[in-house]
């Protein structure tokens, strides 16, 4: 509940994860004295800031400490929330009551009892809060957060996801006008606000007055709904006249806030459109999604420079090969590039069978805006088969893919497998590939390739899957510097390739 929150007493500059994590520890001491309204509110603010930053960063940084920190703060945050709800209701009773009001007297007696109970529970939750572990996180997590630049396209993409979710909740709330609908909308806008507040400083500076007002408006609507439900539950009304009087009073306050929300958020010039105009649009959405996944992979992958080189080689190979029948080159390139960038994230879990761990990690991702679950499934399959046993019918990994999608995924996996072999020594010796067809063969010329070194064996073994899919032998030969395409026929689309 959020009616009339007292001003936060922080004197220091209020920004950054390190500040807010340290502030949690300081506010624990303040709140522990008597769990008065202001210290309880301040501690909840500090905890909320830390948990909301963790919520945003854990979508990019897979380190488990983010989730652990969020989980560690939840019991205390929730228990303080129940206490804060009672304290906020007491504030509303003072605002809405008239002198010698029997209802307010009944309510105050009830709330005084509940407040004492919740203070005991909050004291217990505070005692169980692991401050020693929290102090360790204050050293570790801010350093991890500093690796990710705020204000970047990645955080704008994350904000767009929250905007999209909140806007859908806005449409539902206006359609059904239920208490649950407006409560869900409040949570959706709050999540959007937290991303902007913590990670988009330029937008936050311009949007914060409106975001704060909206949060207060919807928070107060929720407060009033809870206030009325509680009054009915405890039978606070001595007669029907007092019940009607209080109901009308609460409805009037609630309607005024809903009307103010409409003024700011409905129509062509609403704040929804103002915010949307500064977030990614069109092709930029997919570009931002790939950037976000690329950053995620770079944190997990112990040799991400290798994966970047493999992605470049894979796209060159794709361009060098004949186009398959009924293919969508733009879509296939996007899937291949992302699979190549992500193909070794499984090394963060284990060395042996890391391609299987890669598949699981990609499948476990929340699909970013701009990509669909079906596309991410194909990315996972392609990355899964960059090494190891060859794909075959009946495998669970391929379940759920149509015959065409399965054929495409296996073809792209063959390309990725061969591209990965061209950087098997992880030294970046081979950076340029060209291709042609000659006498029923596919000829791949690789600059820096030496048929007599050990890497040639890896390349020879890796080309088998692609040869099977393309139904023709693949010959690899050196490409001299300055040499053009290898001699042979021009590439043409071929059915069944």
N, C-alpha and C positions, 0 to 999 in steps of 0.2 A: 504494500500500500504506500502511497506517495504524497498524501496531502501535506502541504506546508512543511517540507523538510527544512530543518534548521540549517543555516549556512555551515559549511564544513570549516573547521578551525585550522586547517593547514596553513602555515605561514611560508613554507618553502615553495619553490617552483614546482608545480604539480604536473610532472610528465615523466614518462619512462617507467619501464617495468621495475627497475631497481628501486626507484623512489617508492612506488606503491607497495612493493613487497616489504620494504623496511617499515613503511607506514602501518602495515597490518600489525607488526609486532608492537609498535608504539601505541596504536589504538587498542590493542588487547589490554594493555595496562590501564588505559583510561576507562574502558568499558567495565573492567573488573571491579572498579570501586563501588558502583551502585547500580550499574546497568540503566542509567538515566537515558532519556530519549536521544539527546545530542550525541553522546559517545557511541551509543548503539548504532545510530545512523552513520556516524563517521567510520566505524569499523566495517559496516556493511558496504559502504562506498569503496573503501580500500580493497576489501576482499573481492567485490564485484569487478573492480578494475583489473585485478590480477587474473581472475578467472576468465574474464572476457578477452584479455590479451592472449591467454593460453588457448582459448577457443579458436582465435584467429590464426595463431602461429602453428598450432598442431595440424592444421590442414596443409601446411607447407613443410614444416620440420617434423619428421616422424619420430623424434626422440621421445621415449615413453615418459620422461619426466614431466612433460606438459600435462598429460592426462593424470599423472599421479598428483601433481600440484592441484589441479582442478578438483580431484576427488578428495584430497586432504582438506580443502577449504569448504567443501559442501556441507558437512554436518553442522559446523559452526555457523555458516552463512544461513542455512535453513532455520536453525533454532533461533538465531537473532531475528530472522524474518517474522517468525510467529510472535515474538515479543514486540517487534516494531509494529505489526498489524494492530495489536491491542493498543499501543501508545498512540497510533494514528487515529484509531476510532475514538479515543478519548479526546483528541483535538477536535474531531468533527462534532462530537457531542457538545463541546463548549461553543462551537460556532453556530450550531443549529438550535440550541435549546433557548428557552425563554425563562425568566425568573420563576422559581417555585414550580418548575416543570417536573411532574412525577416521573415521566418517562426517563428524563435525563438522570434523575436520582437513582432510579432502578438500574439504569445502564452503568452508571459510575460504580455502584456497588459490585455489579457483575464484573466489570473491567478491572477493578482493583484486585479482586480475587484472582482473575486470570493472569494479571500482570505479575503478581507475586509467584504464581506457579511457573510462569514462563521465565522469570528471572532465575529461579532455581535450576531449571532445565538449561538455560543459557550458561549459567555458571558451570554446570557439569560439562557442557559441550566445550567451553573454553578451557577447562582443566584437561580435557582429553585431546585438545588441539596440540599437535606435535610441533612445538616451536623450534626445537633443535633441528628437525628435518627441514622446516621452513627456512631457517637461517642458511642451511647448506644450499637450498635452492636459490636464495638471494645472490649467491656467488656464481652458481652455474647458469641459471636460465637467462639473466640479463646479457651474459656474454653470447649465448646462442641467439638471442633476439637481435643483438647488434649486427649479426651477419646478414640480416635481411633489411634492405633499405625501405624505409617508410615512404609513402607517396608514390610508389612505383605502380606500373601498370598491373602488376600481380595483385596488389591490394585494391586497386580499382575494380579488377575483375571479381575479387571476393566481395567487395561492396555491392557490385551489380547482382551477384547471387542473392545477397541479403535483401537488396531492393526488390528483386523479382518476387521473392518469397513474401515480403511484407506487402507488396502491391496486390498480390493475390488475396491475402488476408483482408486487405482494405475492401476489395470488391465483395468478398463474402460477407463482411460485417455490414456493409451498406445494403446488401441484398436481404439478409435475414434479420438484421438489427437486434440480434440476441445479445445477452450479457456475455455468453461464451465467445461470440464472434468478436466483440469489442475487446475482451480480455486477450484473445489470441492476437488481435491486431496490435495491441499494446506491446506484447512480447516481440512480435515481428519487427516493429519500428525500433524497439529497444536494441535488438540485435544489429540492425542496420546502423543505428547510432553508435554502437560500441566500435564497429569496424572503422567508421569515419573518425570517431573521436581518438582512437588509438593509433591509426595507421595512415590517415590522410589529413595531415595537418593543414594544408591549404584549404581544402573543402571544409574542414571542421571550423576554421576561423570564420568562414562565411555562413555556414549552416547552423552553427550551434544555437543561436537564439531561437530559431524555429524548431529545431529538434528538441530542445529543452521544453519549449512551450507545449509541443505536441505530447511529449512524454508526461508532462504534468497533467495536461487535460485528460488523457486516457487513463493515467494513474488515478486521478480523482474520480473519474467515472467508475473505475473498479472499486475504489474505496467506498463510494456511495452504494454500490450494489452489495458489497459485503456488509456494510452497516445496516442496510434494510433487512437482509437475510438473517443477520444476527439478532436484530430487534424482534423479528417474527419468531425466531427459534427460542428465545428466552421469554417470550410473551411479555414484552416490556410495556404493553399498552393496557391501561386500566379500563378503557372503554373504546367503542368504535369511533367516537369523535376524535380522540387523541390519535388513534391509529391512522385515520384519514388525514388529519392535520400533518403528522410526521411524514406520511407517504407523499403528500403533495409537496411538502418542503423539500424532500429528497429528490423527487422527480424534477422539480423546478431547477435545482442546482445541477442535476445530471443533464437535463435538456439544454441548459445554457452552455455547458461544455461540449456537448455533441454538436450544437449549432456552430460553435466556434471552430470545431474540427472541420465541419463542412466548408466553412468559409475559406479555410486555408488549403484544403485537400481535395476539393471537388471542382471540376471544370478544366478547360484547356490551359489555364494559367496556374494550375495548382502546383504545389511544391513538388509533387511527384514528378512533374515534367521538368522542373528546375533541376532537381537532383539527377534525373536520368540524362539530361543533356551533357553532363560532365563525366559520364561513365562510358566505358567502351561500347561501341556500336558496330554493326555489320561484321566484316571480316576481322576486325580488331578483337572481337570476342573470342574467336577461335585462336588467334595469335596469342592472346593473353592466357588462355587456358593452357596452351602448349608451353608458354614461358613458366607458368606456375608448376606444371608437371616436370619440366626440365629442372627447375630449382629443387623440387622434391627429390628427383633422381640424383642430382649432384651431391646432395647431403648423404644419401645412402650409398652411392656407388664409390668404392675406394679408388677407382681410376676412371673418373668421368671423362677425362680427356680422351681416353681410348674409345669410350662410347660415342663421343662427339665425332671422332674420326670415322668410326664405323658408320654412323648415320650419313656422313658425307659420301662415303664410298658406296653405301647401299643405294642412295639416290642416283649416283653415277651409273651403277649397275642397272638400275631400273630403266634409266634413259637409254642404256646401251642395248637392252634386250628388245626383241619384237613385242609389240603390244598384243596382249591376249584378247581374244574375241569377247565382245560384250563387256569390256572393262570400263572402269571410270578412273582414268589416270590421276586426276586431281585427288580423288578420294583415296586411291591406293597409295599415292606418294605421302599423303598425310599420315595414314596408318603406318606405313613403313618407317617414316622418319621418327614417329613417336615410339614405335616398338624398338627401334635401334637405340634411341636415347635412354630408354628404360630397361634395356635387355639384361643389365647386370646389377640391378638393384638387389637381387636375391643374395648377392655376395655379402650384404650387410647381415644376413641371417646365418648363412653357412657357405662353405666352399664346395663340398660335395653335393651335387644335385642342385646347384644354385639356380638353374633355369626353372626348376619346379617352384622354388621359393619366389622367383620373380613373378611367375604366373599368379601365385596366391596373393602377393602384395598388390599387383595391379588390379586383380579381381576385387580385392578388399577396399580399394579406393572409393571415396565418394566421387561420383562422376562430375567433373567440373562443367559449369555452364558453357555451352558451345559444342559439347560432345554428348553423345548418347550412350546408354549402357551397351547397345549393340556394337557400336564402334569400339568402345573400350574392351569389349570381349574379344574382338578381332585383334586389337593391339596385344592383348594378353596372350592370345594363341600364337601370334607371330613371334613374340619375344620368347615364349616357352620353347619353341622349336629351333632356336638359334644354335642349339647344340644338343647332344644326347641322341636318344633313339628317334628314328624317323616317325613322323605322324602316320597313323593308319586308322582305318575305319573301325568304329566301335570304341574308341578311346573317349573317356569322359570329358577330356579337354575339348574335344570337337563337338560334343553334344550341344544341341540348341542352335547350331549354325545350319543355314540352308546349304544345299549342295553347291550352289554358286559361291556362297561366302566361304565355304570350306575349301573349295578349289583355289579361290583367291588368297586365302590365308596361308595355305600350304605353299603357294607360289612365292608369296612375299617372304615366308619363312626361309625358303630356299635361297632367295636373294640375300637375306640378312645373314644366313649361315656362311655364305661365301664371302660376303663383305667382312664379316668378323674374322675369317681366316686371312684376309689380306692384311690385317693388322695383328696377326697372331703373336708377333714378338713385341707388340705394344711400343714400338719405337717410331711409328709414323713414317716408315720408309716409303710405303706405297700410298700415294695421295691422289693419283690420277688414273682413271680407267676409261677405256674406250672399247666399243664393240662393233662387230660386223658379222654377217653371215657369209659362209663360203662352203660350197660342196656339201650342204646339209649339216654343217657344223656351225656352232656359235663360237666366235673367236673373241676372247677378251684380252686386250693388250693393256698391261699394267706397267706404269712407269716406276722403275725401282725393283721390278720383279727379277729374281735370279732363279732359274730352274734347277740350279745345283745346290741351293742352300736348304736348310732344314725346314724353312717356312713353306717351301714348295710342296712338301708332303702334306702339310695341313690344308693347303689350298686344294690339292688333288682330292683329298678325302671329303672336303666340304662341298665340292661341286656336285656330288652325287644326287642330292635331293633336287637341285635345280635341273639337272639333266633329266631326271625322271619326269618332272613336271613339264618341261619344255619338249620332251621326247626327241632329244637330239644331243649329241656329244658337245661338250664345252672344252675348248682348247684355250689354255692360258699361255701367253707369251710376253716377252719384254716389250715395252714401248719406249723407244729412244726419245730423249729430249728433243723437242721440236718436230717430232714425227706426227703426222696427221693420223687419221683413222686407219686401222689395219685394212689391208686390201681385202676386198670381198664385196658382196652385194649390199645395196642399201637395205636398211631395216624396213620391213613391211609388216603390217598386222597380219597374223595368221590364225586361222581358226584352230582352236584346240591347243594353242600354245600357252 
